[in-house]
C-alpha cells in the first residue's frame, strides 16, 4: 500500500440521501409500524461512515408503544445514488421490565415496495435482519449483484485472523454443507444445541464458515453459482448468513440509557437473570439481576462452546450491525459471570469459575479481544471498557502465574479434577488448556492497544502459558514428555488431588517425565513410530485442537517452541494430518512466521 493524495470530493451527506427520494418502513403486526421519509433522514442515530464514495448511517425507532421492540436500519449511500439498506428488528433491553417474546408478521418496505414479510416469533434479547433467501440486504434500485472477494492471504498476515494451512477444494463437503440463504432465526450451520459434547464446526478461534472464506480459493462469482463453480462466493454468503444467525441467541442486552451495549463500569454487580437461554450463569452478591424473561425462549447460549460471532463478517463488510454483534457477545459473557469472581467491573474470566470452565474462559478472552479490536477509536466509551477488561485479564493472570512462583508447566487452574478425589493426581482436559493458550496467543497477535506494561505482561504470561504445549512436544529423555503422545484427552497437572494454584505452592511434578508417567501410566519410552492416539489423524481430533496453541507459541517466539513444532511436523505420519486439514479446516492454524 502507498500513501496518496486525499480525495478532495465532499463526503456524501444525509441531504444527498434525501435527494434519492428514499422511503422505508418496518411493520410489526399489532405492535405497530415505523416509517422513515423526508426529514426523518436528517437525524441518524449514528453516522457510521462519511466519505465521497460511500457514506453510511444508522437509524432507529421504537415500534408503537412496546417497551422492548425497536426497528433499525443501516443505510449506505454510494456515489451515483445507489442506496443499500439492512433492516432489522430487535427485542432486547438491559433492565426494562417484562422482557418476553414478540410474535408478529414482520415486514419491510423500501421505496414504496414490499421487500420482506414473514411470521416471526422473536424471543427476548434476540434480533434478526429482515431479509430472506439469497438476499443479504435490500437496494432502493436494482441490486448490482456484486460479490466481494478479499485478498484472504493478506488478511491472514495481519494477525486479525489466524493463519491457516488448509486449502479447501471446490468439491469439499464443507463447502457443500454451508448454508448460504437466510431465514430469520435459523440454525444455519450453528450447533443445534450449543454446549453439546463432541466436535462442532462452530468451535474454534473462528468458526468453520469464517475459516472457509479464508481457505477456499477460487475466482469470485455470483452466490447463485454452484459451490463447485465458486466456493469463495458460497463461503462469503455462508459467512454472512451465519453471522446473521447469531441473532437467535438471547445475548443482545442493549442499555436503554445509551442505546448501546452495556459498559462494564456502569454495572459492576449486575448479572444476567433467568429466561434468556444463558447456561451456567453466576450470581450477584448484591442481588442485582436483569429482569426475568418469559415467552418463547431463545436458543441456548453456552459460553463454554460459543463461536466467534460477527467479527469476521465485520472485517469483510464493515457493517455497524456486525461490529455491535461482537460487542454483544463480549458483554453477555461479562453478565453471565458472578460479579465476585469476575471482580466486578474488571470482567475477569477465571478458568476455575463454573460459569466458564477453562474452555469457556478461553473463548470469552477470544471474544473480548475481538470486541476490543472491532470497536472503533471514535467509540471511546466502549473501546475503553473492552480494552480495560482485556488489560485486567492479562494483569490478573500475570499476577497469579508469573509474578509469583507457580507451576512451571503452564497450567491455569481448572474448574474441576477430571478423575475426582482419591487417586492422588489432579487431571485436567489437555485440549481446554490448549484453547486457553491459543486464545491468549491470538489476542497477542491482534496487537491490542494496551499500555506498555500490560503488553509486556501479555508477552510474559503467554510465554509461561505456552509451556503447556511446548513441554508436551518434548523429546525422548526420561525427564521429557514424548511428543508422540501430546494429544491426550486428559493430563496429570499435579501429583495431588488438592493443588494450590492460588498461592502457587502446588505441589507440582518434578519434571515433564513425571507428568508423562502419571498420565500414561508408563515412563517415556524414548521413541515412537509417529504421532499417535487421540483419533489421529482426524483434523477434528485433539491433535487438531492443539495446533493453534503451538502455532502461536512458534509465532511469538516462545523458547523451545520451534524445536517442539519441528518434532511434530517431522513425524513420519504428519502429512496424514495435513491432508485432513483440507477436509476439516477449523484447526489448521499454522505459525504466521517461524523464527
N, C-alpha and C positions, 0 to 999 in steps of 0.2 A: 504494500500500500504506500501511496505517496501523498504528500500534502499539496493540495491545490488551492486555487483562489476560491473564496466563498461565493456562493450563488447570491447575487445581489437582488434577485427577484423577490418581491414581498411574499410573505407567508400567506397561505390561504386562510381566510377568516370565516367566522360564522355568517358574515354578510354574504360571502360567496356561497356558503351552504344554502342560505335562504333563497338566493337567486336561482337555485336549481328548481325551486317550487316544491321541494320535498315535503311530504306529509307522512305521518306514521301513526299507528295506533296498536295497542295491545289490549285484547279483550280477555276477561277472566270470568265469564258467565255471570252469575248473580252477584259476584263480588264487585263488578263494575268494569268500566273501560277507561283507559287513559289515552290521550291524544297529544300529538305534537304537530304544530303548524306555525308558520309565520314567525311571530315574535318569540315563540317557545324556544326557538333555536338560539336566541341571543344569550341565554344564560345556562351554559352547560354546568353540570356538577363538577366536571373535571376537564381541563384542557390537557389532552394526553400527548399529542404530537402537534408541533407547529412548524410547517415548512412550505416551501414553494411548490413541491411536487405532491405532497400529501399532508393534510392536517387531520387530526382525529380528536373527537370529543366524546365524553361520556355523559349521558342524561339519565335521570331517574325521576319517577313519580310514584307516589303511593297509590294503590288501587282502591278506589272507593273509600269507604270508612273502615276498612280492615286494618287492624293494628300491626299486621305482620307482612302482608303481601305487597311487594314492590316490583314495578316494571322498570326494566333497564334497557338502554340502547348504547352500543358502542358504534359510533358513526365515523366513517372515513370519507373524506372528500379528496379526490385526485385532481391534479391539473388536467383541464379538459372537461371537467364537470361530472365525471363518473362518481357515483355515491354507493358505498357499500355499508350495510348495516348488520350488526349482530345483535338481535334482541334476546333478552332472557327474562324469566320470571323467578323471583327469589322469595323464600319463605323462611327467614331466619334472622331474628334479632337476639341480642345477648341476654337482656334482662326484662324484656317486655312480657308481661304476664299472659298466661294461657296459650303457649305455642301448641299448635295442632296441625294436622294435615289439611290441605285446601284442594278439594276435588272440584273441577270445573272443566268446561270446554274452553280451552285457551286458544286464542287466535292472534295472528299478526297480519297487519295490512301495511303496505308501503306504496306511496304514490296513488292511493285510492284503490289498489287492487289487493284482494286477499292473497296472502303468500303461505299461510300456515294455519291449520286448525286441527286440534286433537283433544280428546278427553284425557286429562292427566290428573291423577291423584297425587298431589305434591306433598310429600311428608315434611314434617318440621325440619328446619335448618338444612333444607335441600334447595337446589336451584337447577334450572335446565334452560339451555338455549332453545328458542322456538324455531327450530329447523328440523327437517326430516329428509330421509333418503340420502341421496348423494350430495345435497346442497349443504355447504359448510357455512353459508351466510346468505344474505339477500342483497340484490343490486336494484337500485332505482330504475336503471335502464337494462340493457342487455348484459348478461353475465359474460365477461370477456374470456372465460374458460382458460384462465392462466393457472398452471400448476407450478409451484416453486420447486426448484431443485438446488439445494445449497451445496457448497463445497464441504462435504462431510469429512473429508480427510483433514482439511484445515481446522474444522471445528474440533476435531479430536486432538489437535496440538495446542489448544487454548487453555486446557485444564478445566474448562467449564463442564465438560463431559469427559468420561474416561476414554482411554484409547483402547480400541477393540481389535483383536487379531482376526476375527471371523470375516469371511466374505460369503454372504448368503446368496446362493444361486437362485435364478429366476423361478425354478420349479420347486423350490423348497416348500415343505409342508408348512413351515412357519409363516411364509408369505401367504399361502393359500388359506390359512385359517384366520388371517386378520379380518376383523370386522371393519368394513370401510363405509358403511352407511349408518345413519343415526336415527334412533327412535328415542324420544325423551325418557330418561332414567333407565336406559337399557343397561344390561350387564356388560355387553360387548365382550372384550377379552379380559375383563376384570374377573377376579375369583368369584364364583357363585356364592361363596361363604368365606369371607375374609377371616383368617385365623385357622382354617383347616390345615391339618398336618400334611407334610409332604411338599414336593416341588410344585410351584406355580410360576408361570412366566411373568407375573406382576411383581415378584420379589427379586430385589437386586438393587444395586446403586441406581440403575434406570430399569424400567420395565421392558419387557420384550418388544412392545410396539414402538418404543423410543429407539431401542438398540437396532431394530430392523431398519429404521430410517438411516441410521449411521452406517450400516454394514451391507445393505442391499445395493449393489452397483448396477446401474443401467441408465440409459437416457431417460429424461423426463418425458412424460406423456399424460394424456388425459386420465383422470381417475376412473373413467368408464372403460378404459382398456383392460384386457385380461391381465391377471397378475404375472403370468409368464412373459407377456409383452412388455410390461412396465412395472417391475416390482417396486421401484422407487416411488412411483406415483401412488401405488397401492399403500406403500408404507407411510407416505405423507398423509393420506386420507385416514389410515388406521391410527396414526399418531394423534390427529386432531379429534376424531370422534371418540377415542378412548379418553382423551383429556376432557371432552365434554361430559363423558360418562361419570367423571368424578363428582358431578352434581348429585348423584344418587345417595351419597353419604351425608349423614347429618352432622357435618363439620363446619357449616357456614354460620358462625356466630358473629354477626355484624354488630358492632357497638352502635346503638341507636343514638348516642350523643355525638358521634363523629361521622356516622355512616361509613365507617371503615372497619377492617378487622381490629380487634382489641389491642391496646397497648398493655404489655405486661405490668408496667409500673402503675397503671391505673387500677389494677385488680390483683393485688398481691396475694389475697387469700381466697379468691373465687375459684370454685371447682365445678365441673360440668355436672348437671343434675341428671335425673332419670328420664328415659324415654326417647333418647336421640340415637339409639343404636350403638353407643360407645361402650366397648367391652373393657373390663378390668380398670375402671376408673377409680380414683382415690377419694380421699375425704378432706373436708375443710375443717381446720381447727377452730374457725370462727363461725361454723355452720352457715357459710356463705356459698350458696349454690345457684346455678342458673335455674330458672323456673322449670318444674317438671313438665314434660311434653306428653301429649295424648294423640289419639288418632292413629292412622296408618303409620307404622314405624319405618324409619329409613333402613337401608341396608346396613349390615353390621360393619363397624369400623374397629379393627384390631390394630393398634399401633405396632404390635409385635410383627405384623405381616404387611404393614401398609406400604403401598407403592409410592414412588415419586410421582406427584400429581402436578400437572400444569407447567413444570419447569422447562422441559424440552419443547413443549408447544409454544411457550413464551419465547424461547430462543429463536424459533423458526418463523414466528408470526409477529412478535412484538405487541400482541394484544394485551390490553389492560385486564381483560377478563382472566387470562391465564396467569398474569402476574399476581393478581389477587388470590387465585387458587393456591399458589404456593404459600401465600401469607395465611390463608385459612387453615391449611394443613399444619403449619408451624404453631399457630395459636391454639388449635384444638389439642395438639399434643401437650401443650402447656396446661390447658384447662383440665385435662384428664388426670394429671398427676396431683397427689396430695400436696397442699401448699407447704407443709412442713418438710417433705422430702425434696421438693423442688427448690427449697429455700426461698419461698415466696416469689417475689418478682424477678429473682435471678434466673428462674427457669432452668434449674439443673436437672438433667435427665440421668438419674443414677441407674447404673446397670443392675443394682441389687434391689431396686424397687419393684414390687409386684405389678404396678401399673405399666412397667416397661419390660422387665427381664433384660438380659444382655442384648438380645437382638432388637427389642423394641427401642432401647436407648440408642443403639446404633442407627436405626432408621430415623429416629427423631433428630439426631445430630445431623444426619444427611439432609433431612427436610429443612431444618433450621438454617443450615449453611446455604441451601438453595434459596430460601426466602431472603436471607441477608444479601445474597448476590443479585437476585432479581429486583429487589426494591430499589428504585432509582435514587440517586443522590438527592434529588429535589424533594423526595418524600421523606423529609428529615426525621419526623417523629417516629414513624415505623422502622425506618432504616436503623436509627439509633437503638431502638428496642431490640431488634434481631441481632445486631452486632454486639450489643451489651450482653445479651444472653449467651451468644456463642463465646464471647470472651470469658464470661463467668464459668461456662462448662470447661473451657480449656484450663483456666486458673484453678478450678476445683480439682480436676484430675491431676494436674501437675502437683498441687499441694499434697494430694493423697499418695501418689505413686512415685514421684520424682524428688520433690523437695525433702521428704522424709524417706528413710530407708524402708523399702517394701520388698515384695518378692522380686527376684531378679529375672523373671521369665515372661513378664508382660501380661500377667493375668489380672484383669479387673475383677472386682468382686461380683460373683454371680448372685442370682436370686435364690438358688437352692442347690443342694447336693443331689446330683442325678441318681446316686445309689443309696442315698439316705444314711442315717446314723447307724454305726455298728461295724462297718468294715475297716474303720481306721484310715480311710482315704477319702478325700473330697474330690468328686468328679464333676466336671463341667462339660457342656456341649462345646466341642472344639470349634465347630463352624460358627457358633454365636460369637466366640472371641474373634474369629476371622472377620465377621461382619463389623464388629466394633473397630478393629484395626483399619479395615477398608474405609469406613465412614470418616474417620479422622484423617486418613491419607487423602481421600477425595476432598475433604474440606480444606486441607492444606494446599492441595493443587489448585483450588479455586482462588487462592491468594486473597482472602477476605481483608477488608480494610481495618485491621486491628492495630492497636498501639504496639510499638516496637517490642516492649517487654512481653506482651502476650503472644506475639508472633514467635518470639524466641521460645516461650514456654510450649507453644504448639509443636515446634520442631523437637524440643527435648522430650515432650510427652509421647509424640508419635514414635520417636526412636526407641523409647522404652517399650511402648505397646507392641511395636513390630517385632520385638524379641520373641513373641509368642508364635510367630510363623517362621522367622529366620531360624530359631532354635530347633523347630520340628523338621526342618530340611537339612539336618546335620549329617555328619559322616559316620564312619564305622567304628570309631573308638568306643571303648566301654563307657566313657562319660558323655557320649553323644546320643542324640535321638536319631535313629536311622531315617533318612529322607523317604525311603520307600513306603513307610507306614505313617506318613504325616497326616493323612486324612481320616483319622479315627473318628467315629461318631462322638465318643466322649473321651476325655483325657484326665489323668490324675493331675490336679493342680496343687495339692498339698498332702503331706503324709499324716493327716489328722482329719477327723470329722468336723473340727471346730477351728479352722484357721482364723487368725486375726488380721483382716485386711485393713481395719480402721487405723490401728497404730502401726501396721506393717510388720508385726513381730512373728506372724505365721503360726507355727513353724513351717519352713519351706523345704523342698527337696534339696539334696546336696548338689545335684547336677542334672543335666538332661538325661543322662543314662539311667538315673534312678526313676525319673518320670517315665521313661520308656518301659522300664521293668514293671513299675506299678500299673501302667496302662495295659501292656500286652502280656503281663504275667510271665515274662521271659526277658533275659538280658539282650542287649543289642547284638545281633548275630554277626555284625561286621560287614556283610554284603547281602545283596538281594538281586534277583534276576531282572527287576524292574519295578515300576510303581505298582502298587497292589492294594486290594481291599477297597472298601467304601464305594462299591459299584463302579470302580474304574473299568473302562474309560468313558463312561457316560458323562457328557458335559454338564448334566444337571446334578451330578453326584457331589459328595463332599470334596472331591478333588477339584471340581469346578468351583465350589464355594470359596476355596482358599486362594484362587487366582488373583482377585483384586487386592487382597492383603499383601501377598508377596510382590505383586506388580508395583504397588505404591511404596513398599519398602525399598525396592530397587530404584524407583524413580526419585525418591527423596534421599537416596544415598545413605541408607542405614548401614552401619558396619556389619559386614558378613552377608548382606542381602544378595549381592551379585553372585557370590560363591554358592549360596543356598539355591538361588534360582538356576544356576548352571547345573547343579546336581539333578534337579528335577527335569530340566529340559534336555539333559544329556542321557537320560534313561533310555534304554533300548526300545521301550514301548511308548514313549512320549508322543510320537506322531499320531498314534491312535486317538489320543485326546484332542490333538489339534484338528484332526479331521472331523471329530464330532462337534467341535465348536461351530462349524459351518451349518450344523443341523439345529443346535440349540445355542444361541449366541450370547445370552444374557451374562454369562460368567466368563466370557472370553477376554477379559481385561488383560492388557499387557503393559509393560512399562513404556511410558512415553519416550524415555531415553534411558540408556544404561551407562553407568559410569564405572 
